Amino acid sequence: MNTLKPFMGFYLLTRKGFEAEVASECNELSASNDLPGYVQTKPHTGYAVFRSFESYKRLPNGLCFNNWIFARQVVPLLGECTGLSPDDRLSPIFELLGTQAVSNIIAETTDTNDGKALSGLARSLTNAARQALKKLNQYHEGDKRLPALHLLILDGDHILVGLASRGEASPYAGGIMHLKLPKDAPSRAILKLEEAAISLLTPDERAYWLRSGMSAVDLGAAPGGWTWWLVQQGLVVVAIDNANMSEAVMQTGQVEHIRTDGFNWHPCHTNHWICCDMVEQPQRVAPLMATWLKEGWAQAALFNLKLPMKKRYLMVQECLACLNDLRETHHIRAQQLYHDREEITVVALPNATGA
């Protein structure tokens, strides 16, 4: 088995316009994980690079992908290839890779117009690298013991080269999970919930918490995107909204619609879930979700926080601080998902599955 080369940083992918937020998060996480260095980024590029002052062999656990809010992708950096020739982009990449074998090749681009224009090059480079590494006996698809080779294509002559072991990085190119909207879904909002279930819950947690017979309250439910998705998982839902719900949602027979203000209503018994995608100030929503959990009105919560245009990272810190009293009893996870826009998604689950 090959020994991984030392790394001197990592690259981060984020939603365009959130470079400052991912840089602030990077400064905080790198310091708390004792990895000194500095962040390089430019506005509206969709990526950042952390340059570490010290080399390392394995990304600290606290810096792995699942610990980030604003980073879609985190990849330990082997090196940077610039001035690449269109006739031979692979040789400089393979020089950085050395004799290291890999289990996958993930060529990714930034989620910008410039990045999307490079998607064809990403596909062709992936195929060419795979074939070349197979001939060198350095490509063993699916071998979980081996890292994946990541290529961040910034331009035709500029590529960042990284290696990520299992669990360090997102398995999706660019950290983007592409989901298909069911034709009978009442709104695209269900894609946020679908991605959240996959990204923020483990397979065991999904199996336990999203199953037939469980109950949920959906605040600000109309027209019913989140309610519809919950019903598809077998849950019985109380939908709270003054506006009309989709007829298709109500015809399922699993939904009770109560026309009232979601900030003023609460149940007379415990539900499994409280869900909320209301277009409200985040500093109102976060304390409301904390109250639902502390009062025992729900066991678990899944909600979105709509962020302001300025001081977004500070706002996220303030809102998540509202949940600090719950951290002894609940896992709190937050992430800006691909299907989110100016918002983040938060889940709070009891520490023990089945609690």
C-alpha positions as CSV (number, residue, x, y, z in Angstrom):
1,M,0.0,0.0,0.0
2,N,1.3,3.5,-0.9
3,T,2.1,6.1,1.7
4,L,0.4,9.4,1.1
5,K,2.6,12.4,0.4
6,P,2.5,15.3,2.8
7,F,0.0,18.0,2.1
8,M,0.5,21.8,2.4
9,G,-3.1,23.0,2.6
10,F,-6.5,22.2,1.0
11,Y,-8.9,23.8,-1.4
12,L,-12.5,24.7,-0.7
13,L,-15.5,25.0,-3.0
14,T,-18.5,27.2,-2.0
15,R,-21.5,28.9,-3.5
16,K,-20.6,31.9,-5.6
17,G,-20.7,35.0,-3.5
18,F,-20.0,33.2,-0.2
19,E,-16.2,33.3,-0.5
20,A,-15.9,35.6,2.5
21,E,-18.0,33.3,4.7
22,V,-16.0,30.2,3.8
23,A,-12.8,32.1,4.5
24,S,-14.0,33.2,7.9
25,E,-15.1,29.6,8.7
26,C,-11.7,28.3,7.4
27,N,-9.8,30.7,9.7
28,E,-11.9,29.5,12.7
29,L,-11.7,25.8,12.0
30,S,-8.0,25.7,11.1
31,A,-7.1,27.5,14.3
32,S,-9.3,25.2,16.4
33,N,-7.7,22.2,14.8
34,D,-4.1,23.5,15.3
35,L,-3.3,23.8,11.6
36,P,-1.7,27.2,11.1
37,G,-1.9,28.9,7.7
38,Y,-3.8,31.5,5.7
39,V,-6.7,31.6,3.2
40,Q,-6.5,32.9,-0.4
41,T,-9.7,33.8,-2.2
42,K,-11.3,36.3,-4.5
43,P,-15.0,37.5,-4.6
44,H,-17.4,35.6,-6.8
45,T,-14.9,32.8,-7.8
46,G,-16.7,30.1,-5.9
47,Y,-13.5,28.7,-4.3
48,A,-10.7,29.4,-1.7
49,V,-7.3,27.9,-1.0
50,F,-5.9,27.4,2.5
51,R,-2.1,27.4,2.6
52,S,-0.8,25.7,5.7
53,F,2.5,26.6,7.3
54,E,3.1,23.0,8.3
55,S,2.8,19.9,6.2
56,Y,0.4,17.1,7.3
57,K,-0.3,13.5,6.3
58,R,-4.0,13.4,7.1
59,L,-6.6,16.2,7.3
60,P,-7.6,16.7,10.9
61,N,-11.0,15.2,11.7
62,G,-12.4,18.6,12.6
63,L,-11.6,19.9,9.1
64,C,-13.2,17.0,7.2
65,F,-16.1,17.8,4.9
66,N,-19.0,17.1,7.3
67,N,-17.8,19.7,9.8
68,W,-18.2,22.7,7.4
69,I,-21.2,24.9,6.9
70,F,-20.2,27.0,3.9
71,A,-17.8,24.6,2.1
72,R,-19.3,22.2,-0.4
73,Q,-16.0,20.5,-1.0
74,V,-12.8,20.2,1.0
75,V,-9.7,18.5,-0.6
76,P,-6.2,18.2,0.8
77,L,-3.8,19.8,-1.7
78,L,-0.9,18.0,-3.3
79,G,0.1,20.9,-5.5
80,E,-0.8,23.4,-8.2
81,C,-0.2,23.0,-11.9
82,T,0.1,26.3,-13.9
83,G,1.1,27.0,-17.5
84,L,-0.2,23.6,-18.6
85,S,0.1,22.7,-22.3
86,P,-3.1,21.6,-24.0
87,D,-1.0,18.7,-25.5
88,D,-0.1,17.3,-22.1
89,R,-1.9,18.3,-19.0
90,L,-1.5,14.9,-17.3
91,S,2.3,14.6,-16.9
92,P,2.6,17.5,-14.4
93,I,-0.4,16.0,-12.5
94,F,1.1,12.5,-12.4
95,E,4.4,14.0,-11.2
96,L,2.6,15.4,-8.2
97,L,0.8,12.1,-7.7
98,G,4.0,10.0,-7.8
99,T,3.4,6.3,-7.4
100,Q,0.3,6.7,-5.3
101,A,-2.6,4.5,-6.4
102,V,-6.2,5.9,-6.3
103,S,-9.7,4.6,-6.2
104,N,-11.4,7.3,-8.2
105,I,-10.8,10.4,-10.2
106,I,-13.0,13.4,-9.6
107,A,-12.4,16.4,-11.9
108,E,-14.4,19.4,-10.6
109,T,-15.0,23.0,-11.5
110,T,-16.3,26.0,-9.6
111,D,-20.1,26.6,-9.6
112,T,-19.7,29.7,-11.8
113,N,-20.3,30.5,-15.5
114,D,-16.5,30.2,-16.0
115,G,-16.5,26.9,-14.2
116,K,-19.4,25.5,-16.1
117,A,-17.6,26.3,-19.4
118,L,-14.8,23.9,-18.3
119,S,-17.2,21.0,-17.7
120,G,-16.3,19.4,-21.1
121,L,-12.6,19.6,-20.2
122,A,-13.3,18.0,-16.8
123,R,-15.0,15.0,-18.4
124,S,-12.3,14.4,-21.0
125,L,-9.5,14.9,-18.4
126,T,-11.2,12.4,-16.1
127,N,-11.4,9.7,-18.9
128,A,-7.8,10.3,-20.0
129,A,-6.4,10.2,-16.5
130,R,-8.3,7.0,-15.7
131,Q,-7.0,5.2,-18.7
132,A,-3.4,6.4,-18.1
133,L,-3.5,5.4,-14.5
134,K,-4.9,2.0,-15.3
135,K,-1.9,1.3,-17.6
136,L,0.4,2.3,-14.7
137,N,-1.6,0.0,-12.3
138,Q,-2.4,3.0,-10.2
139,Y,-6.2,3.0,-10.6
140,H,-8.2,0.5,-8.5
141,E,-11.8,1.6,-8.7
142,G,-13.9,1.2,-5.6
143,D,-11.0,0.3,-3.3
144,K,-12.0,2.0,-0.1
145,R,-8.4,1.8,1.3
146,L,-7.2,4.2,-1.4
147,P,-7.8,7.9,-1.8
148,A,-9.5,9.7,-4.6
149,L,-7.6,12.0,-7.0
150,H,-9.3,15.4,-7.2
151,L,-8.6,17.8,-10.0
152,L,-10.0,21.4,-9.6
153,I,-9.9,22.8,-13.1
154,L,-9.6,26.6,-12.8
155,D,-8.7,27.1,-16.4
156,G,-7.3,25.1,-19.3
157,D,-3.8,25.7,-18.1
158,H,-4.4,25.9,-14.3
159,I,-5.4,22.9,-12.1
160,L,-5.2,22.3,-8.4
161,V,-4.3,18.6,-7.6
162,G,-5.6,17.0,-4.4
163,L,-6.0,13.6,-2.7
164,A,-8.9,12.8,-0.4
165,S,-9.2,9.7,1.7
166,R,-12.6,8.3,2.5
167,G,-14.6,10.6,4.6
168,E,-12.4,13.7,4.1
169,A,-14.2,15.2,1.1
170,S,-17.6,15.1,-0.6
171,P,-17.9,12.2,-3.0
172,Y,-19.7,14.4,-5.5
173,A,-17.8,16.4,-8.1
174,G,-17.8,20.0,-6.9
175,G,-19.6,18.9,-3.8
176,I,-22.8,19.2,-5.8
177,M,-25.6,16.6,-5.3
178,H,-27.8,16.7,-8.4
179,L,-31.4,15.6,-7.6
180,K,-34.3,15.1,-9.9
181,L,-37.6,16.9,-9.1
182,P,-40.5,14.4,-9.1
183,K,-43.1,15.6,-11.7
184,D,-45.9,15.6,-9.1
185,A,-44.1,17.6,-6.5
186,P,-45.8,20.8,-5.6
187,S,-42.6,22.9,-5.4
188,R,-38.8,22.7,-5.9
189,A,-38.5,23.2,-2.1
190,I,-38.6,19.4,-1.7
191,L,-35.1,19.2,-3.2
192,K,-33.7,21.1,-0.2
193,L,-35.3,18.5,2.1
194,E,-34.1,15.6,0.0
195,E,-30.6,16.8,0.0
196,A,-30.7,17.6,3.7
197,A,-31.8,14.0,4.5
198,I,-28.9,12.6,2.5
199,S,-26.2,15.1,3.6
200,L,-27.1,15.8,7.2
201,L,-28.5,12.4,8.4
202,T,-26.6,9.1,8.4
203,P,-28.2,6.1,6.8
204,D,-29.1,4.7,10.2
205,E,-30.7,8.0,11.2
206,R,-32.7,8.2,8.0
207,A,-33.9,4.6,8.5
208,Y,-35.1,5.4,12.0
209,W,-36.3,9.0,11.8
210,L,-38.0,9.0,8.3
211,R,-40.4,6.0,8.4
212,S,-44.0,5.3,8.3
213,G,-46.1,6.2,11.3
214,M,-43.9,9.1,12.5
215,S,-45.3,12.6,12.9
216,A,-44.1,16.0,11.9
217,V,-45.2,19.6,12.1
218,D,-44.4,21.8,9.1
219,L,-44.4,25.5,9.9
220,G,-45.0,27.8,7.0
221,A,-46.0,24.8,5.0
222,A,-47.8,26.3,2.0
223,P,-48.0,25.3,-0.8
224,G,-46.7,22.1,0.6
225,G,-43.3,21.1,-0.8
226,W,-41.8,19.9,2.5
227,T,-45.1,18.4,3.6
228,W,-45.3,16.5,0.4
229,W,-41.8,15.1,0.8
230,L,-42.5,14.1,4.5
231,V,-45.7,12.3,3.4
232,Q,-43.7,10.4,0.8
233,Q,-41.6,9.0,3.6
234,G,-44.8,7.8,5.4
235,L,-45.0,10.6,8.0
236,V,-48.3,12.1,9.2
237,V,-48.0,15.9,9.0
238,V,-49.7,18.9,10.6
239,A,-49.2,21.8,8.2
240,I,-49.3,25.2,9.7
241,D,-49.9,28.1,7.3
242,N,-52.5,30.8,6.7
243,A,-52.2,30.2,2.9
244,N,-53.7,27.4,0.9
245,M,-52.1,24.0,0.6
246,S,-51.7,22.1,-2.6
247,E,-54.8,20.0,-3.4
248,A,-52.5,17.0,-4.2
249,V,-50.9,17.3,-0.8
250,M,-54.2,17.4,1.0
251,Q,-55.6,14.4,-1.0
252,T,-53.0,12.1,0.6
253,G,-55.1,11.8,3.7
254,Q,-51.9,12.2,5.8
255,V,-52.1,16.0,6.3
256,E,-54.0,18.2,8.7
257,H,-53.9,21.8,7.6
258,I,-54.3,24.4,10.4
259,R,-54.6,28.1,9.3
260,T,-52.7,30.0,11.8
261,D,-49.4,31.8,12.5
262,G,-46.5,29.4,12.9
263,F,-44.9,31.5,15.7
264,N,-48.0,31.3,17.9
265,W,-49.1,27.7,17.5
266,H,-47.8,24.7,19.4
267,P,-49.1,21.1,19.8
268,C,-50.6,19.5,22.9
269,H,-48.5,16.4,22.5
270,T,-44.9,15.5,21.3
271,N,-44.2,15.1,17.6
272,H,-41.2,13.4,16.1
273,W,-40.2,16.3,13.9
274,I,-40.6,20.1,13.7
275,C,-39.8,21.4,10.2
276,C,-39.6,25.0,9.1
277,D,-38.8,26.8,5.9
278,M,-40.5,30.1,6.6
279,V,-39.3,33.2,4.9
280,E,-38.6,34.9,8.2
281,Q,-35.6,36.6,9.9
282,P,-33.2,33.9,11.1
283,Q,-32.9,35.4,14.6
284,R,-36.7,34.7,15.0
285,V,-36.6,31.1,13.6
286,A,-33.6,29.7,15.5
287,P,-35.0,30.6,19.0
288,L,-38.4,29.2,17.9
289,M,-36.8,25.9,16.9
290,A,-34.9,25.8,20.2
291,T,-38.2,26.3,22.1
292,W,-39.9,23.5,20.3
293,L,-37.2,21.1,21.4
294,K,-36.7,22.4,24.9
295,E,-40.5,22.3,25.6
296,G,-40.7,18.7,24.3
297,W,-43.1,19.7,21.4
298,A,-40.8,17.8,19.0
299,Q,-37.9,15.4,19.4
300,A,-36.0,16.5,16.3
301,A,-35.9,19.6,14.1
302,L,-35.0,20.4,10.5
303,F,-35.2,24.0,9.4
304,N,-33.7,26.7,7.2
305,L,-32.2,30.0,8.2
306,K,-32.6,32.7,5.6
307,L,-29.4,34.9,5.7
308,P,-29.0,38.6,5.3
309,M,-26.8,40.1,2.6
310,K,-24.2,41.3,5.0
311,K,-22.5,39.8,8.1
312,R,-23.8,36.4,7.2
313,Y,-21.2,34.4,9.0
314,L,-21.8,36.4,12.2
315,M,-25.5,35.8,11.9
316,V,-25.0,32.1,11.5
317,Q,-22.9,32.0,14.7
318,E,-25.5,34.0,16.6
319,C,-28.4,31.7,15.5
320,L,-26.5,28.5,16.2
321,A,-25.7,29.9,19.6
322,C,-29.4,29.8,20.4
323,L,-29.1,26.0,20.2
324,N,-26.1,25.7,22.5
325,D,-28.2,24.6,25.5
326,L,-29.3,21.6,23.4
327,R,-25.9,20.3,22.5
328,E,-25.7,17.9,25.5
329,T,-28.8,16.1,24.3
330,H,-28.8,16.7,20.5
331,H,-26.5,16.5,17.5
332,I,-26.6,19.9,15.8
333,R,-25.5,20.0,12.2
334,A,-25.7,22.8,9.7
335,Q,-24.7,23.2,6.0
336,Q,-25.4,25.4,3.0
337,L,-26.7,22.8,0.6
338,Y,-26.5,23.0,-3.1
339,H,-30.2,23.5,-3.4
340,D,-30.1,26.3,-0.7
341,R,-29.7,29.8,-1.9
342,E,-29.1,32.7,0.6
343,E,-29.7,30.3,3.5
344,I,-28.4,27.3,5.5
345,T,-30.1,24.1,6.6
346,V,-29.9,22.9,10.2
347,V,-30.8,19.6,11.7
348,A,-31.0,18.8,15.5
349,L,-31.3,15.1,16.3
350,P,-31.4,13.4,19.8
351,N,-27.9,12.0,20.5
352,A,-29.1,8.4,20.6
353,T,-31.0,7.1,17.6
354,G,-34.4,6.0,18.8
355,A,-34.3,8.3,21.8
